[in-house]
Amino acid sequence: MIIRQTVQVRFLGTDRLYTYAYDWDTSTEERALAVGDRVEVPPNFVQEDGGSGTVAALGSLYDGPLQNIVRRIPDA
């Protein structure tokens, strides 16, 4: 089963949160995102090559269109 999770991401050097969607498959070993997870986000008008940030909150009141998180970045 695919579950869509909405999370707020904080980028290095900023206090502003941006809302993204994350689709995860419960039939795999992948788990839902948690606060503190590092994630890769797709390119946008500010970051032409995409970027990375940290999940700062689960859920969001934002109800507009969402871009999907590309992937969770594994712990070093």
KOLMIFI-502400 format. One record per residue: x, y negated, z negated of N, C-alpha, C, O, CB in turn; residue in one letter. Coordinates in Angstrom, 1 decimal. Glycine has a CB too. Example, Ala and Ser with C-alpha at 12.3 -4.5 7.8 and 13.67 -1.06 7.14 Angstrom:
2
+--------+--------+--------+--------+--------+--------+--------+--------+--------+--------+--------+--------+--------+--------+--------+----+
!     nu !     nv !     nw !    cau !    cav !    caw !     cu !     cv !     cw !     ou !     ov !     ow !    cbu !    cbv !    cbw ! aa !
+--------+--------+--------+--------+--------+--------+--------+--------+--------+--------+--------+--------+--------+--------+--------+----+
!   13.2 !    5.7 !   -7.8 !   12.3 !    4.5 !   -7.8 !   13.2 !    3.3 !   -7.8 !   14.2 !    3.3 !   -8.5 !   11.3 !    4.5 !   -9.0 !  a !
!   12.8 !    2.2 !   -7.1 !   13.7 !    1.1 !   -7.1 !   12.9 !    0.0 !   -7.9 !   13.4 !   -1.1 !   -8.0 !   14.1 !    0.6 !   -5.7 !  s !
+--------+--------+--------+--------+--------+--------+--------+--------+--------+--------+--------+--------+--------+--------+--------+----+
This chain:
76
+--------+--------+--------+--------+--------+--------+--------+--------+--------+--------+--------+--------+--------+--------+--------+----+
!     nu !     nv !     nw !    cau !    cav !    caw !     cu !     cv !     cw !     ou !     ov !     ow !    cbu !    cbv !    cbw ! aa !
+--------+--------+--------+--------+--------+--------+--------+--------+--------+--------+--------+--------+--------+--------+--------+----+
!    0.8 !    1.2 !    0.0 !    0.0 !    0.0 !    0.0 !    0.9 !   -1.2 !    0.0 !    1.9 !   -1.3 !   -0.7 !   -1.0 !    0.0 !   -1.2 !  m !
!    0.6 !   -2.2 !    0.8 !    1.3 !   -3.5 !    0.9 !    0.6 !   -4.5 !    0.0 !   -0.7 !   -4.7 !    0.1 !    1.4 !   -4.0 !    2.3 !  i !
!    1.3 !   -5.1 !   -0.9 !    0.7 !   -6.1 !   -1.8 !    1.4 !   -7.4 !   -1.5 !    2.7 !   -7.5 !   -1.4 !    0.9 !   -5.7 !   -3.3 !  i !
!    0.6 !   -8.5 !   -1.4 !    1.2 !   -9.8 !   -1.1 !    1.3 !  -10.5 !   -2.5 !    0.3 !  -10.7 !   -3.2 !    0.3 !  -10.6 !   -0.1 !  r !
!    2.5 !  -11.0 !   -2.7 !    2.8 !  -11.7 !   -4.0 !    3.1 !  -13.1 !   -3.6 !    3.8 !  -13.4 !   -2.6 !    4.0 !  -11.0 !   -4.8 !  q !
!    2.6 !  -14.1 !   -4.4 !    2.9 !  -15.5 !   -4.2 !    3.9 !  -15.9 !   -5.3 !    3.6 !  -15.7 !   -6.5 !    1.7 !  -16.4 !   -4.2 !  t !
!    5.0 !  -16.5 !   -5.0 !    6.0 !  -16.9 !   -5.9 !    6.5 !  -18.4 !   -5.6 !    6.4 !  -18.9 !   -4.5 !    7.2 !  -16.0 !   -6.0 !  v !
!    7.0 !  -19.0 !   -6.7 !    7.6 !  -20.3 !   -6.5 !    9.1 !  -20.2 !   -6.6 !    9.6 !  -19.6 !   -7.5 !    7.1 !  -21.3 !   -7.6 !  q !
!    9.8 !  -20.8 !   -5.7 !   11.3 !  -20.7 !   -5.5 !   11.9 !  -22.0 !   -5.8 !   11.5 !  -23.0 !   -5.3 !   11.7 !  -20.1 !   -4.2 !  v !
!   13.0 !  -22.0 !   -6.6 !   13.8 !  -23.2 !   -6.8 !   15.1 !  -23.0 !   -6.1 !   15.8 !  -21.9 !   -6.2 !   14.0 !  -23.4 !   -8.4 !  r !
!   15.6 !  -24.1 !   -5.4 !   16.8 !  -24.1 !   -4.7 !   17.9 !  -24.8 !   -5.6 !   17.6 !  -25.7 !   -6.3 !   16.7 !  -24.7 !   -3.3 !  f !
!   19.1 !  -24.4 !   -5.4 !   20.2 !  -24.9 !   -6.2 !   20.3 !  -26.4 !   -6.0 !   20.2 !  -27.0 !   -4.9 !   21.6 !  -24.3 !   -5.7 !  l !
!   20.4 !  -27.1 !   -7.1 !   20.5 !  -28.6 !   -7.1 !   19.2 !  -29.3 !   -7.1 !   19.2 !  -30.5 !   -6.9 !   21.3 !  -29.0 !   -6.0 !  g !
!   18.1 !  -28.6 !   -7.2 !   16.8 !  -29.3 !   -7.2 !   15.8 !  -28.8 !   -8.2 !   15.9 !  -27.6 !   -8.6 !   16.1 !  -29.2 !   -5.8 !  t !
!   15.0 !  -29.6 !   -8.7 !   13.9 !  -29.2 !   -9.7 !   12.6 !  -28.9 !   -9.0 !   11.7 !  -28.3 !   -9.6 !   13.7 !  -30.3 !  -10.7 !  d !
!   12.5 !  -29.2 !   -7.7 !   11.3 !  -29.0 !   -7.0 !   11.1 !  -27.5 !   -6.7 !   12.0 !  -26.8 !   -6.3 !   11.2 !  -29.8 !   -5.7 !  r !
!    9.8 !  -27.1 !   -6.8 !    9.5 !  -25.7 !   -6.5 !    8.8 !  -25.6 !   -5.2 !    8.0 !  -26.4 !   -4.9 !    8.6 !  -25.0 !   -7.6 !  l !
!    9.1 !  -24.5 !   -4.4 !    8.5 !  -24.3 !   -3.1 !    7.8 !  -22.9 !   -3.2 !    8.4 !  -22.0 !   -3.7 !    9.5 !  -24.4 !   -2.0 !  y !
!    6.6 !  -22.8 !   -2.6 !    5.8 !  -21.6 !   -2.7 !    6.0 !  -20.8 !   -1.5 !    6.0 !  -21.3 !   -0.3 !    4.3 !  -21.9 !   -2.9 !  t !
!    6.3 !  -19.5 !   -1.7 !    6.5 !  -18.5 !   -0.6 !    5.6 !  -17.3 !   -0.9 !    5.2 !  -17.0 !   -2.0 !    8.0 !  -18.1 !   -0.4 !  y !
!    5.4 !  -16.5 !    0.2 !    4.8 !  -15.2 !    0.0 !    5.8 !  -14.1 !    0.1 !    6.9 !  -14.2 !    0.7 !    3.7 !  -15.0 !    1.1 !  a !
!    5.6 !  -13.0 !   -0.6 !    6.4 !  -11.8 !   -0.5 !    5.5 !  -10.6 !   -0.4 !    4.7 !  -10.3 !   -1.3 !    7.4 !  -11.7 !   -1.8 !  y !
!    5.7 !   -9.8 !    0.7 !    5.0 !   -8.6 !    0.9 !    5.8 !   -7.4 !    0.5 !    6.9 !   -7.2 !    1.1 !    4.5 !   -8.5 !    2.4 !  d !
!    5.4 !   -6.6 !   -0.4 !    6.1 !   -5.4 !   -0.8 !    5.3 !   -4.2 !   -0.7 !    4.1 !   -4.2 !   -1.0 !    6.7 !   -5.6 !   -2.3 !  w !
!    6.0 !   -3.1 !   -0.4 !    5.3 !   -1.8 !   -0.2 !    5.4 !   -1.0 !   -1.4 !    6.5 !   -0.6 !   -1.8 !    5.9 !   -1.1 !    1.1 !  d !
!    4.3 !   -0.7 !   -2.0 !    4.3 !    0.1 !   -3.3 !    4.7 !    1.6 !   -3.1 !    5.0 !    2.3 !   -4.0 !    2.9 !    0.0 !   -3.9 !  t !
!    4.7 !    2.0 !   -1.8 !    5.1 !    3.4 !   -1.5 !    6.6 !    3.6 !   -1.4 !    7.1 !    4.7 !   -1.2 !    4.4 !    3.9 !   -0.3 !  s !
!    7.4 !    2.5 !   -1.6 !    8.9 !    2.6 !   -1.5 !    9.4 !    2.3 !   -2.9 !    8.7 !    2.1 !   -3.9 !    9.4 !    1.5 !   -0.5 !  t !
!   10.8 !    2.3 !   -3.0 !   11.4 !    2.1 !   -4.3 !   11.5 !    0.6 !   -4.6 !   11.9 !    0.2 !   -5.7 !   12.8 !    2.6 !   -4.2 !  e !
!   11.1 !   -0.2 !   -3.6 !   11.1 !   -1.7 !   -3.8 !   10.1 !   -2.1 !   -4.9 !    9.1 !   -1.4 !   -5.1 !   10.7 !   -2.4 !   -2.5 !  e !
!   10.4 !   -3.1 !   -5.6 !    9.6 !   -3.6 !   -6.7 !    9.1 !   -5.0 !   -6.4 !    9.6 !   -5.7 !   -5.6 !   10.3 !   -3.5 !   -8.1 !  r !
!    8.1 !   -5.4 !   -7.2 !    7.6 !   -6.8 !   -7.0 !    8.7 !   -7.7 !   -7.5 !    9.6 !   -7.3 !   -8.2 !    6.3 !   -7.0 !   -7.9 !  a !
!    8.6 !   -9.0 !   -7.0 !    9.6 !  -10.0 !   -7.4 !    9.3 !  -10.4 !   -8.9 !    8.2 !  -10.3 !   -9.3 !    9.6 !  -11.2 !   -6.5 !  l !
!   10.4 !  -10.8 !   -9.6 !   10.3 !  -11.2 !  -11.0 !   11.0 !  -12.5 !  -11.1 !   11.9 !  -12.9 !  -10.3 !   10.8 !  -10.2 !  -11.9 !  a !
!   10.6 !  -13.3 !  -12.1 !   11.3 !  -14.6 !  -12.4 !   12.8 !  -14.3 !  -12.5 !   13.2 !  -13.3 !  -13.3 !   10.8 !  -15.3 !  -13.6 !  v !
!   13.7 !  -15.0 !  -11.9 !   15.1 !  -14.8 !  -11.9 !   15.7 !  -14.1 !  -10.8 !   16.9 !  -14.2 !  -10.5 !   15.4 !  -14.1 !  -13.2 !  g !
!   14.8 !  -13.4 !   -9.9 !   15.3 !  -12.8 !   -8.8 !   15.8 !  -13.8 !   -7.7 !   15.2 !  -14.8 !   -7.5 !   14.2 !  -11.9 !   -8.1 !  d !
!   17.0 !  -13.5 !   -7.1 !   17.4 !  -14.3 !   -6.0 !   16.8 !  -13.8 !   -4.7 !   16.8 !  -12.6 !   -4.5 !   19.0 !  -14.3 !   -5.9 !  r !
!   16.4 !  -14.8 !   -3.8 !   15.8 !  -14.4 !   -2.6 !   16.3 !  -15.2 !   -1.4 !   16.8 !  -16.3 !   -1.6 !   14.2 !  -14.6 !   -2.7 !  v !
!   16.2 !  -14.6 !   -0.2 !   16.6 !  -15.3 !    1.0 !   15.3 !  -15.8 !    1.6 !   14.3 !  -15.1 !    1.7 !   17.3 !  -14.4 !    2.0 !  e !
!   15.3 !  -17.0 !    2.1 !   14.1 !  -17.6 !    2.7 !   14.4 !  -17.9 !    4.2 !   15.6 !  -18.0 !    4.6 !   13.7 !  -18.9 !    2.0 !  v !
!   13.3 !  -18.0 !    5.0 !   13.6 !  -18.2 !    6.4 !   14.0 !  -19.6 !    6.7 !   13.9 !  -20.5 !    5.9 !   12.3 !  -17.9 !    7.2 !  p !
!   14.5 !  -19.9 !    8.0 !   14.8 !  -21.2 !    8.4 !   13.6 !  -22.2 !    8.3 !   12.5 !  -21.7 !    8.4 !   15.4 !  -21.2 !    9.8 !  p !
!   13.9 !  -23.4 !    8.0 !   12.8 !  -24.4 !    8.0 !   13.4 !  -25.8 !    8.5 !   14.5 !  -25.8 !    9.0 !   12.2 !  -24.6 !    6.6 !  n !
!   12.6 !  -26.8 !    8.5 !   13.1 !  -28.1 !    9.0 !   14.2 !  -28.7 !    8.2 !   14.9 !  -29.6 !    8.8 !   11.9 !  -29.1 !    9.1 !  f !
!   14.5 !  -28.3 !    7.0 !   15.6 !  -28.8 !    6.2 !   16.8 !  -27.9 !    6.4 !   17.9 !  -28.4 !    6.5 !   15.2 !  -28.9 !    4.8 !  v !
!   16.6 !  -26.6 !    6.3 !   17.7 !  -25.6 !    6.4 !   17.5 !  -24.8 !    7.7 !   16.8 !  -23.8 !    7.7 !   17.7 !  -24.7 !    5.2 !  q !
!   18.2 !  -25.2 !    8.7 !   18.1 !  -24.5 !   10.0 !   18.5 !  -23.1 !   10.0 !   18.0 !  -22.3 !   10.9 !   18.8 !  -25.3 !   11.1 !  e !
!   19.3 !  -22.7 !    9.1 !   19.8 !  -21.3 !    9.1 !   19.1 !  -20.5 !    8.0 !   19.5 !  -19.4 !    7.7 !   21.3 !  -21.3 !    8.9 !  d !
!   18.1 !  -21.1 !    7.3 !   17.5 !  -20.4 !    6.2 !   18.3 !  -20.7 !    4.9 !   19.2 !  -21.6 !    5.0 !   17.4 !  -18.9 !    6.4 !  g !
!   18.1 !  -20.0 !    3.9 !   18.8 !  -20.3 !    2.6 !   18.4 !  -19.3 !    1.6 !   17.8 !  -18.3 !    1.9 !   18.5 !  -21.7 !    2.2 !  g !
!   18.8 !  -19.6 !    0.4 !   18.5 !  -18.7 !   -0.7 !   18.1 !  -19.6 !   -1.9 !   18.5 !  -20.7 !   -2.1 !   19.7 !  -17.8 !   -1.1 !  s !
!   17.4 !  -19.0 !   -2.8 !   16.9 !  -19.6 !   -4.0 !   16.6 !  -18.6 !   -5.1 !   16.8 !  -17.4 !   -4.9 !   15.7 !  -20.5 !   -3.8 !  g !
!   16.1 !  -19.1 !   -6.2 !   15.7 !  -18.2 !   -7.3 !   14.3 !  -18.3 !   -7.6 !   13.7 !  -19.4 !   -7.6 !   16.6 !  -18.6 !   -8.6 !  t !
!   13.6 !  -17.1 !   -7.8 !   12.2 !  -17.1 !   -8.2 !   12.1 !  -17.8 !   -9.6 !   12.7 !  -17.3 !  -10.6 !   11.6 !  -15.7 !   -8.2 !  v !
!   11.3 !  -18.9 !   -9.6 !   11.2 !  -19.7 !  -10.9 !    9.8 !  -19.4 !  -11.5 !    9.7 !  -19.7 !  -12.7 !   11.4 !  -21.1 !  -10.6 !  a !
!    8.8 !  -19.0 !  -10.8 !    7.5 !  -18.8 !  -11.3 !    6.7 !  -17.8 !  -10.4 !    7.0 !  -17.7 !   -9.2 !    6.7 !  -20.1 !  -11.4 !  a !
!    5.8 !  -17.1 !  -11.0 !    5.0 !  -16.1 !  -10.3 !    3.6 !  -16.8 !  -10.1 !    3.1 !  -17.4 !  -11.0 !    4.8 !  -14.8 !  -11.0 !  l !
!    3.1 !  -16.7 !   -8.9 !    1.8 !  -17.3 !   -8.6 !    2.0 !  -18.8 !   -8.3 !    3.0 !  -19.4 !   -8.5 !    0.8 !  -17.2 !   -9.8 !  g !
!    0.9 !  -19.4 !   -7.8 !    0.9 !  -20.8 !   -7.4 !   -0.5 !  -21.4 !   -7.2 !   -1.4 !  -20.6 !   -6.8 !    1.8 !  -21.1 !   -6.2 !  s !
!   -0.7 !  -22.6 !   -7.4 !   -1.9 !  -23.3 !   -7.1 !   -2.0 !  -23.7 !   -5.7 !   -3.1 !  -24.1 !   -5.2 !   -2.2 !  -24.5 !   -8.0 !  l !
!   -0.9 !  -23.7 !   -5.0 !   -0.8 !  -24.1 !   -3.6 !   -1.7 !  -23.2 !   -2.7 !   -1.6 !  -22.0 !   -2.9 !    0.7 !  -24.1 !   -3.0 !  y !
!   -2.5 !  -23.8 !   -1.8 !   -3.4 !  -22.9 !   -1.0 !   -3.2 !  -23.1 !    0.5 !   -4.1 !  -22.8 !    1.2 !   -4.8 !  -23.2 !   -1.4 !  d !
!   -2.1 !  -23.7 !    0.9 !   -1.8 !  -23.9 !    2.3 !   -1.1 !  -22.7 !    2.9 !   -1.0 !  -21.6 !    2.3 !   -1.0 !  -25.1 !    2.5 !  g !
!   -0.6 !  -22.9 !    4.1 !    0.1 !  -21.8 !    4.8 !    1.4 !  -21.5 !    4.1 !    2.1 !  -22.4 !    3.6 !    0.4 !  -22.1 !    6.3 !  p !
!    1.8 !  -20.2 !    4.1 !    3.0 !  -19.8 !    3.4 !    4.0 !  -19.1 !    4.4 !    3.5 !  -18.4 !    5.3 !    2.7 !  -18.9 !    2.2 !  l !
!    5.3 !  -19.3 !    4.2 !    6.3 !  -18.5 !    4.9 !    6.6 !  -17.4 !    4.0 !    6.5 !  -17.4 !    2.8 !    7.5 !  -19.4 !    5.2 !  q !
!    7.0 !  -16.3 !    4.6 !    7.4 !  -15.1 !    3.9 !    8.9 !  -15.1 !    3.5 !    9.7 !  -15.6 !    4.3 !    7.1 !  -13.8 !    4.7 !  n !
!    9.1 !  -14.7 !    2.3 !   10.5 !  -14.5 !    1.9 !   11.1 !  -13.4 !    2.8 !   10.4 !  -12.4 !    3.0 !   10.6 !  -14.1 !    0.4 !  i !
!   12.3 !  -13.6 !    3.2 !   13.0 !  -12.6 !    4.1 !   13.4 !  -11.3 !    3.3 !   13.1 !  -10.2 !    3.8 !   14.3 !  -13.2 !    4.7 !  v !
!   14.0 !  -11.5 !    2.1 !   14.4 !  -10.3 !    1.3 !   14.8 !  -10.8 !   -0.1 !   15.1 !  -11.9 !   -0.3 !   15.5 !   -9.5 !    2.1 !  r !
!   14.8 !   -9.8 !   -1.0 !   15.4 !  -10.0 !   -2.3 !   16.9 !   -9.8 !   -2.1 !   17.4 !   -8.9 !   -1.4 !   14.8 !   -9.0 !   -3.4 !  r !
!   17.7 !  -10.7 !   -2.7 !   19.2 !  -10.6 !   -2.6 !   19.6 !   -9.7 !   -3.8 !   19.3 !  -10.0 !   -5.0 !   19.9 !  -12.0 !   -2.7 !  i !
!   20.3 !   -8.6 !   -3.5 !   20.7 !   -7.6 !   -4.5 !   21.7 !   -8.3 !   -5.6 !   22.4 !   -9.2 !   -5.2 !   21.4 !   -6.4 !   -3.9 !  p !
!   21.6 !   -7.9 !   -6.8 !   22.5 !   -8.3 !   -7.8 !   24.0 !   -8.0 !   -7.4 !   24.2 !   -6.9 !   -6.9 !   22.2 !   -7.8 !   -9.2 !  d !
!   24.9 !   -8.8 !   -7.8 !   26.3 !   -8.6 !   -7.4 !   26.9 !   -7.5 !   -8.2 !   28.0 !   -7.1 !   -8.1 !   27.1 !   -9.9 !   -7.6 !  a !
+--------+--------+--------+--------+--------+--------+--------+--------+--------+--------+--------+--------+--------+--------+--------+----+
